[in-house]
Each structure stands twice: as C-alpha cells, then as structure tokens.
Amino acid sequence: MPTWIKFLFYLTVRIVITIALLALIAFLLWWLLYSLFY
C-alpha cells in the first residue's frame, strides 16, 4: 500500500474521531443545560 493512501486513511480517521468527540461534547453540554433549566 502506498504511503499517501496510508496518510489519507490516517487523516480521515483523525477527522472522524475529532468530529465524533465534538458531537459528543456538544450533546453532553446540551443535555446538561436542558436538565438544569427544565
């Protein structure tokens, strides 16, 4: 497997993990605010 394919795969995995973590943090913050105010 060429190096650029490995690099592209690694980059894609990193982006997906970052987006998933941000979505999880946003959901937890929203849930916390929702449970506090209602």
mmCIF entry with sequence, helices, sheets and N, C-alpha, C, O atoms, coordinates in Angstrom:
data_MODEL
# 
_entry.id   MODEL 
# 
_entity.id                         1 
_entity.type                       polymer 
_entity.pdbx_number_of_molecules   1 
# 
_entity_poly.entity_id                      1 
_entity_poly.type                           'polypeptide(L)' 
_entity_poly.nstd_linkage                   no 
_entity_poly.nstd_monomer                   no 
_entity_poly.pdbx_seq_one_letter_code       MPTWIKFLFYLTVRIVITIALLALIAFLLWWLLYSLFY 
_entity_poly.pdbx_seq_one_letter_code_can   MPTWIKFLFYLTVRIVITIALLALIAFLLWWLLYSLFY 
_entity_poly.pdbx_strand_id                 A 
# 
loop_
_entity_poly_seq.entity_id 
_entity_poly_seq.num 
_entity_poly_seq.mon_id 
_entity_poly_seq.hetero 
1 1  MET n 
1 2  PRO n 
1 3  THR n 
1 4  TRP n 
1 5  ILE n 
1 6  LYS n 
1 7  PHE n 
1 8  LEU n 
1 9  PHE n 
1 10 TYR n 
1 11 LEU n 
1 12 THR n 
1 13 VAL n 
1 14 ARG n 
1 15 ILE n 
1 16 VAL n 
1 17 ILE n 
1 18 THR n 
1 19 ILE n 
1 20 ALA n 
1 21 LEU n 
1 22 LEU n 
1 23 ALA n 
1 24 LEU n 
1 25 ILE n 
1 26 ALA n 
1 27 PHE n 
1 28 LEU n 
1 29 LEU n 
1 30 TRP n 
1 31 TRP n 
1 32 LEU n 
1 33 LEU n 
1 34 TYR n 
1 35 SER n 
1 36 LEU n 
1 37 PHE n 
1 38 TYR n 
# 
_struct_asym.id          A 
_struct_asym.entity_id   1 
# 
_struct_conf.conf_type_id            HELX_P 
_struct_conf.id                      HELX_P1 
_struct_conf.pdbx_PDB_helix_id       AA1 
_struct_conf.beg_label_comp_id       THR 
_struct_conf.beg_label_asym_id       A 
_struct_conf.beg_label_seq_id        3 
_struct_conf.pdbx_beg_PDB_ins_code   ? 
_struct_conf.end_label_comp_id       PHE 
_struct_conf.end_label_asym_id       A 
_struct_conf.end_label_seq_id        37 
_struct_conf.pdbx_end_PDB_ins_code   ? 
_struct_conf.beg_auth_comp_id        THR 
_struct_conf.beg_auth_asym_id        A 
_struct_conf.beg_auth_seq_id         3 
_struct_conf.end_auth_comp_id        PHE 
_struct_conf.end_auth_asym_id        A 
_struct_conf.end_auth_seq_id         37 
_struct_conf.pdbx_PDB_helix_class    1 
_struct_conf.details                 ? 
_struct_conf.pdbx_PDB_helix_length   35 
# 
_struct_conf_type.id          HELX_P 
_struct_conf_type.criteria    ? 
_struct_conf_type.reference   ? 
# 
loop_
_atom_site.group_PDB 
_atom_site.id 
_atom_site.type_symbol 
_atom_site.label_atom_id 
_atom_site.label_alt_id 
_atom_site.label_comp_id 
_atom_site.label_asym_id 
_atom_site.label_entity_id 
_atom_site.label_seq_id 
_atom_site.pdbx_PDB_ins_code 
_atom_site.Cartn_x 
_atom_site.Cartn_y 
_atom_site.Cartn_z 
_atom_site.occupancy 
_atom_site.B_iso_or_equiv 
_atom_site.pdbx_formal_charge 
_atom_site.auth_seq_id 
_atom_site.auth_comp_id 
_atom_site.auth_asym_id 
_atom_site.auth_atom_id 
_atom_site.pdbx_PDB_model_num 
ATOM 1   N N  . MET A 1 1  ? 0.843   -1.199 0.000  1.00 0.00 ? 1  MET A N  1 
ATOM 2   C CA . MET A 1 1  ? 0.000   0.000  0.000  1.00 0.00 ? 1  MET A CA 1 
ATOM 3   C C  . MET A 1 1  ? 0.880   1.252  0.000  1.00 0.00 ? 1  MET A C  1 
ATOM 4   O O  . MET A 1 1  ? 1.776   1.379  0.835  1.00 0.00 ? 1  MET A O  1 
ATOM 5   N N  . PRO A 1 2  ? 0.631   2.176  -0.931 1.00 0.00 ? 2  PRO A N  1 
ATOM 6   C CA . PRO A 1 2  ? 1.445   3.402  -0.994 1.00 0.00 ? 2  PRO A CA 1 
ATOM 7   C C  . PRO A 1 2  ? 1.314   4.252  0.267  1.00 0.00 ? 2  PRO A C  1 
ATOM 8   O O  . PRO A 1 2  ? 0.337   4.149  1.009  1.00 0.00 ? 2  PRO A O  1 
ATOM 9   N N  . THR A 1 3  ? 2.309   5.085  0.487  1.00 0.00 ? 3  THR A N  1 
ATOM 10  C CA . THR A 1 3  ? 2.350   5.907  1.692  1.00 0.00 ? 3  THR A CA 1 
ATOM 11  C C  . THR A 1 3  ? 1.218   6.925  1.725  1.00 0.00 ? 3  THR A C  1 
ATOM 12  O O  . THR A 1 3  ? 0.660   7.191  2.789  1.00 0.00 ? 3  THR A O  1 
ATOM 13  N N  . TRP A 1 4  ? 0.869   7.503  0.566  1.00 0.00 ? 4  TRP A N  1 
ATOM 14  C CA . TRP A 1 4  ? -0.159  8.554  0.555  1.00 0.00 ? 4  TRP A CA 1 
ATOM 15  C C  . TRP A 1 4  ? -1.539  7.994  0.884  1.00 0.00 ? 4  TRP A C  1 
ATOM 16  O O  . TRP A 1 4  ? -2.388  8.706  1.421  1.00 0.00 ? 4  TRP A O  1 
ATOM 17  N N  . ILE A 1 5  ? -1.767  6.704  0.561  1.00 0.00 ? 5  ILE A N  1 
ATOM 18  C CA . ILE A 1 5  ? -3.037  6.070  0.924  1.00 0.00 ? 5  ILE A CA 1 
ATOM 19  C C  . ILE A 1 5  ? -3.109  5.894  2.443  1.00 0.00 ? 5  ILE A C  1 
ATOM 20  O O  . ILE A 1 5  ? -4.148  6.136  3.056  1.00 0.00 ? 5  ILE A O  1 
ATOM 21  N N  . LYS A 1 6  ? -1.998  5.472  3.037  1.00 0.00 ? 6  LYS A N  1 
ATOM 22  C CA . LYS A 1 6  ? -1.938  5.347  4.496  1.00 0.00 ? 6  LYS A CA 1 
ATOM 23  C C  . LYS A 1 6  ? -2.169  6.703  5.153  1.00 0.00 ? 6  LYS A C  1 
ATOM 24  O O  . LYS A 1 6  ? -2.914  6.813  6.127  1.00 0.00 ? 6  LYS A O  1 
ATOM 25  N N  . PHE A 1 7  ? -1.527  7.727  4.616  1.00 0.00 ? 7  PHE A N  1 
ATOM 26  C CA . PHE A 1 7  ? -1.663  9.078  5.154  1.00 0.00 ? 7  PHE A CA 1 
ATOM 27  C C  . PHE A 1 7  ? -3.103  9.565  5.047  1.00 0.00 ? 7  PHE A C  1 
ATOM 28  O O  . PHE A 1 7  ? -3.640  10.151 5.988  1.00 0.00 ? 7  PHE A O  1 
ATOM 29  N N  . LEU A 1 8  ? -3.726  9.321  3.896  1.00 0.00 ? 8  LEU A N  1 
ATOM 30  C CA . LEU A 1 8  ? -5.111  9.723  3.663  1.00 0.00 ? 8  LEU A CA 1 
ATOM 31  C C  . LEU A 1 8  ? -6.053  8.989  4.613  1.00 0.00 ? 8  LEU A C  1 
ATOM 32  O O  . LEU A 1 8  ? -6.979  9.582  5.166  1.00 0.00 ? 8  LEU A O  1 
ATOM 33  N N  . PHE A 1 9  ? -5.807  7.693  4.795  1.00 0.00 ? 9  PHE A N  1 
ATOM 34  C CA . PHE A 1 9  ? -6.614  6.888  5.710  1.00 0.00 ? 9  PHE A CA 1 
ATOM 35  C C  . PHE A 1 9  ? -6.477  7.402  7.142  1.00 0.00 ? 9  PHE A C  1 
ATOM 36  O O  . PHE A 1 9  ? -7.471  7.549  7.852  1.00 0.00 ? 9  PHE A O  1 
ATOM 37  N N  . TYR A 1 10 ? -5.234  7.676  7.562  1.00 0.00 ? 10 TYR A N  1 
ATOM 38  C CA . TYR A 1 10 ? -4.967  8.187  8.902  1.00 0.00 ? 10 TYR A CA 1 
ATOM 39  C C  . TYR A 1 10 ? -5.645  9.531  9.120  1.00 0.00 ? 10 TYR A C  1 
ATOM 40  O O  . TYR A 1 10 ? -6.226  9.781  10.176 1.00 0.00 ? 10 TYR A O  1 
ATOM 41  N N  . LEU A 1 11 ? -5.566  10.399 8.105  1.00 0.00 ? 11 LEU A N  1 
ATOM 42  C CA . LEU A 1 11 ? -6.181  11.721 8.186  1.00 0.00 ? 11 LEU A CA 1 
ATOM 43  C C  . LEU A 1 11 ? -7.701  11.610 8.309  1.00 0.00 ? 11 LEU A C  1 
ATOM 44  O O  . LEU A 1 11 ? -8.320  12.314 9.106  1.00 0.00 ? 11 LEU A O  1 
ATOM 45  N N  . THR A 1 12 ? -8.292  10.723 7.513  1.00 0.00 ? 12 THR A N  1 
ATOM 46  C CA . THR A 1 12 ? -9.741  10.511 7.559  1.00 0.00 ? 12 THR A CA 1 
ATOM 47  C C  . THR A 1 12 ? -10.176 10.003 8.931  1.00 0.00 ? 12 THR A C  1 
ATOM 48  O O  . THR A 1 12 ? -11.171 10.470 9.485  1.00 0.00 ? 12 THR A O  1 
ATOM 49  N N  . VAL A 1 13 ? -9.429  9.049  9.472  1.00 0.00 ? 13 VAL A N  1 
ATOM 50  C CA . VAL A 1 13 ? -9.733  8.510  10.804 1.00 0.00 ? 13 VAL A CA 1 
ATOM 51  C C  . VAL A 1 13 ? -9.651  9.608  11.859 1.00 0.00 ? 13 VAL A C  1 
ATOM 52  O O  . VAL A 1 13 ? -10.520 9.707  12.725 1.00 0.00 ? 13 VAL A O  1 
ATOM 53  N N  . ARG A 1 14 ? -8.612  10.428 11.787 1.00 0.00 ? 14 ARG A N  1 
ATOM 54  C CA . ARG A 1 14 ? -8.459  11.530 12.744 1.00 0.00 ? 14 ARG A CA 1 
ATOM 55  C C  . ARG A 1 14 ? -9.620  12.516 12.663 1.00 0.00 ? 14 ARG A C  1 
ATOM 56  O O  . ARG A 1 14 ? -10.133 12.952 13.693 1.00 0.00 ? 14 ARG A O  1 
ATOM 57  N N  . ILE A 1 15 ? -10.040 12.873 11.447 1.00 0.00 ? 15 ILE A N  1 
ATOM 58  C CA . ILE A 1 15 ? -11.146 13.812 11.249 1.00 0.00 ? 15 ILE A CA 1 
ATOM 59  C C  . ILE A 1 15 ? -12.446 13.230 11.801 1.00 0.00 ? 15 ILE A C  1 
ATOM 60  O O  . ILE A 1 15 ? -13.205 13.929 12.473 1.00 0.00 ? 15 ILE A O  1 
ATOM 61  N N  . VAL A 1 16 ? -12.703 11.956 11.519 1.00 0.00 ? 16 VAL A N  1 
ATOM 62  C CA . VAL A 1 16 ? -13.921 11.299 12.010 1.00 0.00 ? 16 VAL A CA 1 
ATOM 63  C C  . VAL A 1 16 ? -13.939 11.258 13.537 1.00 0.00 ? 16 VAL A C  1 
ATOM 64  O O  . VAL A 1 16 ? -14.967 11.545 14.151 1.00 0.00 ? 16 VAL A O  1 
ATOM 65  N N  . ILE A 1 17 ? -12.804 10.901 14.158 1.00 0.00 ? 17 ILE A N  1 
ATOM 66  C CA . ILE A 1 17 ? -12.714 10.855 15.618 1.00 0.00 ? 17 ILE A CA 1 
ATOM 67  C C  . ILE A 1 17 ? -12.924 12.238 16.219 1.00 0.00 ? 17 ILE A C  1 
ATOM 68  O O  . ILE A 1 17 ? -13.629 12.379 17.219 1.00 0.00 ? 17 ILE A O  1 
ATOM 69  N N  . THR A 1 18 ? -12.317 13.263 15.617 1.00 0.00 ? 18 THR A N  1 
ATOM 70  C CA . THR A 1 18 ? -12.467 14.632 16.110 1.00 0.00 ? 18 THR A CA 1 
ATOM 71  C C  . THR A 1 18 ? -13.916 15.093 16.038 1.00 0.00 ? 18 THR A C  1 
ATOM 72  O O  . THR A 1 18 ? -14.430 15.673 16.994 1.00 0.00 ? 18 THR A O  1 
ATOM 73  N N  . ILE A 1 19 ? -14.581 14.838 14.905 1.00 0.00 ? 19 ILE A N  1 
ATOM 74  C CA . ILE A 1 19 ? -15.985 15.218 14.746 1.00 0.00 ? 19 ILE A CA 1 
ATOM 75  C C  . ILE A 1 19 ? -16.860 14.468 15.746 1.00 0.00 ? 19 ILE A C  1 
ATOM 76  O O  . ILE A 1 19 ? -17.772 15.049 16.335 1.00 0.00 ? 19 ILE A O  1 
ATOM 77  N N  . ALA A 1 20 ? -16.585 13.181 15.938 1.00 0.00 ? 20 ALA A N  1 
ATOM 78  C CA . ALA A 1 20 ? -17.363 12.379 16.885 1.00 0.00 ? 20 ALA A CA 1 
ATOM 79  C C  . ALA A 1 20 ? -17.198 12.911 18.312 1.00 0.00 ? 20 ALA A C  1 
ATOM 80  O O  . ALA A 1 20 ? -18.174 12.991 19.058 1.00 0.00 ? 20 ALA A O  1 
ATOM 81  N N  . LEU A 1 21 ? -15.976 13.272 18.693 1.00 0.00 ? 21 LEU A N  1 
ATOM 82  C CA . LEU A 1 21 ? -15.732 13.821 20.031 1.00 0.00 ? 21 LEU A CA 1 
ATOM 83  C C  . LEU A 1 21 ? -16.424 15.158 20.221 1.00 0.00 ? 21 LEU A C  1 
ATOM 84  O O  . LEU A 1 21 ? -17.021 15.403 21.269 1.00 0.00 ? 21 LEU A O  1 
ATOM 85  N N  . LEU A 1 22 ? -16.352 16.032 19.212 1.00 0.00 ? 22 LEU A N  1 
ATOM 86  C CA . LEU A 1 22 ? -17.020 17.331 19.290 1.00 0.00 ? 22 LEU A CA 1 
ATOM 87  C C  . LEU A 1 22 ? -18.529 17.171 19.396 1.00 0.00 ? 22 LEU A C  1 
ATOM 88  O O  . LEU A 1 22 ? -19.181 17.881 20.160 1.00 0.00 ? 22 LEU A O  1 
ATOM 89  N N  . ALA A 1 23 ? -19.082 16.238 18.630 1.00 0.00 ? 23 ALA A N  1 
ATOM 90  C CA . ALA A 1 23 ? -20.520 15.979 18.686 1.00 0.00 ? 23 ALA A CA 1 
ATOM 91  C C  . ALA A 1 23 ? -20.924 15.456 20.062 1.00 0.00 ? 23 ALA A C  1 
ATOM 92  O O  . ALA A 1 23 ? -21.961 15.850 20.596 1.00 0.00 ? 23 ALA A O  1 
ATOM 93  N N  . LEU A 1 24 ? -20.119 14.580 20.632 1.00 0.00 ? 24 LEU A N  1 
ATOM 94  C CA . LEU A 1 24 ? -20.391 14.031 21.958 1.00 0.00 ? 24 LEU A CA 1 
ATOM 95  C C  . LEU A 1 24 ? -20.342 15.114 23.025 1.00 0.00 ? 24 LEU A C  1 
ATOM 96  O O  . LEU A 1 24 ? -21.213 15.168 23.893 1.00 0.00 ? 24 LEU A O  1 
ATOM 97  N N  . ILE A 1 25 ? -19.326 15.982 22.969 1.00 0.00 ? 25 ILE A N  1 
ATOM 98  C CA . ILE A 1 25 ? -19.203 17.088 23.919 1.00 0.00 ? 25 ILE A CA 1 
ATOM 99  C C  . ILE A 1 25 ? -20.378 18.049 23.786 1.00 0.00 ? 25 ILE A C  1 
ATOM 100 O O  . ILE A 1 25 ? -20.940 18.484 24.791 1.00 0.00 ? 25 ILE A O  1 
ATOM 101 N N  . ALA A 1 26 ? -20.755 18.385 22.546 1.00 0.00 ? 26 ALA A N  1 
ATOM 102 C CA . ALA A 1 26 ? -21.892 19.273 22.313 1.00 0.00 ? 26 ALA A CA 1 
ATOM 103 C C  . ALA A 1 26 ? -23.180 18.664 22.856 1.00 0.00 ? 26 ALA A C  1 
ATOM 104 O O  . ALA A 1 26 ? -23.987 19.363 23.469 1.00 0.00 ? 26 ALA A O  1 
ATOM 105 N N  . PHE A 1 27 ? -23.377 17.366 22.636 1.00 0.00 ? 27 PHE A N  1 
ATOM 106 C CA . PHE A 1 27 ? -24.568 16.686 23.136 1.00 0.00 ? 27 PHE A CA 1 
ATOM 107 C C  . PHE A 1 27 ? -24.598 16.681 24.657 1.00 0.00 ? 27 PHE A C  1 
ATOM 108 O O  . PHE A 1 27 ? -25.648 16.914 25.257 1.00 0.00 ? 27 PHE A O  1 
ATOM 109 N N  . LEU A 1 28 ? -23.455 16.417 25.289 1.00 0.00 ? 28 LEU A N  1 
ATOM 110 C CA . LEU A 1 28 ? -23.392 16.409 26.755 1.00 0.00 ? 28 LEU A CA 1 
ATOM 111 C C  . LEU A 1 28 ? -23.664 17.787 27.334 1.00 0.00 ? 28 LEU A C  1 
ATOM 112 O O  . LEU A 1 28 ? -24.359 17.906 28.343 1.00 0.00 ? 28 LEU A O  1 
ATOM 113 N N  . LEU A 1 29 ? -23.128 18.831 26.712 1.00 0.00 ? 29 LEU A N  1 
ATOM 114 C CA . LEU A 1 29 ? -23.386 20.198 27.168 1.00 0.00 ? 29 LEU A CA 1 
ATOM 115 C C  . LEU A 1 29 ? -24.854 20.562 27.022 1.00 0.00 ? 29 LEU A C  1 
ATOM 116 O O  . LEU A 1 29 ? -25.441 21.164 27.921 1.00 0.00 ? 29 LEU A O  1 
ATOM 117 N N  . TRP A 1 30 ? -25.453 20.195 25.884 1.00 0.00 ? 30 TRP A N  1 
ATOM 118 C CA . TRP A 1 30 ? -26.868 20.463 25.650 1.00 0.00 ? 30 TRP A CA 1 
ATOM 119 C C  . TRP A 1 30 ? -27.728 19.733 26.678 1.00 0.00 ? 30 TRP A C  1 
ATOM 120 O O  . TRP A 1 30 ? -28.673 20.307 27.218 1.00 0.00 ? 30 TRP A O  1 
ATOM 121 N N  . TRP A 1 31 ? -27.404 18.475 26.948 1.00 0.00 ? 31 TRP A N  1 
ATOM 122 C CA . TRP A 1 31 ? -28.160 17.677 27.915 1.00 0.00 ? 31 TRP A CA 1 
ATOM 123 C C  . TRP A 1 31 ? -28.041 18.272 29.316 1.00 0.00 ? 31 TRP A C  1 
ATOM 124 O O  . TRP A 1 31 ? -29.015 18.308 30.068 1.00 0.00 ? 31 TRP A O  1 
ATOM 125 N N  . LEU A 1 32 ? -26.846 18.737 29.658 1.00 0.00 ? 32 LEU A N  1 
ATOM 126 C CA . LEU A 1 32 ? -26.614 19.356 30.965 1.00 0.00 ? 32 LEU A CA 1 
ATOM 127 C C  . LEU A 1 32 ? -27.438 20.628 31.119 1.00 0.00 ? 32 LEU A C  1 
ATOM 128 O O  . LEU A 1 32 ? -28.098 20.819 32.140 1.00 0.00 ? 32 LEU A O  1 
ATOM 129 N N  . LEU A 1 33 ? -27.404 21.496 30.119 1.00 0.00 ? 33 LEU A N  1 
ATOM 130 C CA . LEU A 1 33 ? -28.193 22.731 30.161 1.00 0.00 ? 33 LEU A CA 1 
ATOM 131 C C  . LEU A 1 33 ? -29.685 22.432 30.193 1.00 0.00 ? 33 LEU A C  1 
ATOM 132 O O  . LEU A 1 33 ? -30.438 23.083 30.917 1.00 0.00 ? 33 LEU A O  1 
ATOM 133 N N  . TYR A 1 34 ? -30.106 21.457 29.416 1.00 0.00 ? 34 TYR A N  1 
ATOM 134 C CA . TYR A 1 34 ? -31.520 21.074 29.362 1.00 0.00 ? 34 TYR A CA 1 
ATOM 135 C C  . TYR A 1 34 ? -31.998 20.564 30.723 1.00 0.00 ? 34 TYR A C  1 
ATOM 136 O O  . TYR A 1 34 ? -33.086 20.920 31.176 1.00 0.00 ? 34 TYR A O  1 
ATOM 137 N N  . SER A 1 35 ? -31.185 19.735 31.368 1.00 0.00 ? 35 SER A N  1 
ATOM 138 C CA . SER A 1 35 ? -31.570 19.182 32.667 1.00 0.00 ? 35 SER A CA 1 
ATOM 139 C C  . SER A 1 35 ? -31.515 20.242 33.769 1.00 0.00 ? 35 SER A C  1 
ATOM 140 O O  . SER A 1 35 ? -32.232 20.134 34.764 1.00 0.00 ? 35 SER A O  1 
ATOM 141 N N  . LEU A 1 36 ? -30.678 21.257 33.602 1.00 0.00 ? 36 LEU A N  1 
ATOM 142 C CA . LEU A 1 36 ? -30.610 22.332 34.594 1.00 0.00 ? 36 LEU A CA 1 
ATOM 143 C C  . LEU A 1 36 ? -31.820 23.255 34.514 1.00 0.00 ? 36 LEU A C  1 
ATOM 144 O O  . LEU A 1 36 ? -32.376 23.644 35.541 1.00 0.00 ? 36 LEU A O  1 
ATOM 145 N N  . PHE A 1 37 ? -32.226 23.602 33.306 1.00 0.00 ? 37 PHE A N  1 
ATOM 146 C CA . PHE A 1 37 ? -33.268 24.615 33.141 1.00 0.00 ? 37 PHE A CA 1 
ATOM 147 C C  . PHE A 1 37 ? -34.682 24.065 33.079 1.00 0.00 ? 37 PHE A C  1 
ATOM 148 O O  . PHE A 1 37 ? -35.648 24.816 33.211 1.00 0.00 ? 37 PHE A O  1 
ATOM 149 N N  . TYR A 1 38 ? -34.815 22.727 32.875 1.00 0.00 ? 38 TYR A N  1 
ATOM 150 C CA . TYR A 1 38 ? -36.174 22.196 32.826 1.00 0.00 ? 38 TYR A CA 1 
ATOM 151 C C  . TYR A 1 38 ? -36.375 21.144 33.901 1.00 0.00 ? 38 TYR A C  1 
ATOM 152 O O  . TYR A 1 38 ? -37.463 20.580 34.017 1.00 0.00 ? 38 TYR A O  1 
# 
